Amino acid sequence: SIYYEYDQFDVKDEYRGMVEAHAKYLRENPGSKILIQGNTDERGSREYNVGLGQRRSDGVKKMLILLRAPENQIESVSLGEEKPQSEAHNEEAWSKNRRSDILYSGEY
């Protein structure tokens, strides 16, 4: 997973190596496909969170494409606040829920 600061959607430098590894794998395995799921914490309206989740997943997709991963192998969607990693209502939980998950075909 790629985690974000509150109300942010830029991929932090600390995740670049991981994204590069996924891009390399996709280049070397043309039959593989991934789904990037953008997630948010529970704060904010449903509409806002769906949009923010989409910006998060699209940001990862754009980064993968810039790293020469084939666009036709990548799908990005927003789950908004619907799939939390943690059900608690505090900063520790919210920080786990602000993320993009990368799933390979067969995992979704």
LINCOR-V754749 format. One line per field, one symbol per residue. phi: phi as a letter, one per 30 degrees, with the letter a starting at -180 (. if undefined). A space follows every 50 residues. Layout:
phi: ???
This chain:
phi: .ccbdeicbdddedceedddddddddddbdddbbbccdbbdddjdedddd ddddddddddeeddddciddddcbbbbcchcdbddbcdbbdededdddac ccccejcb
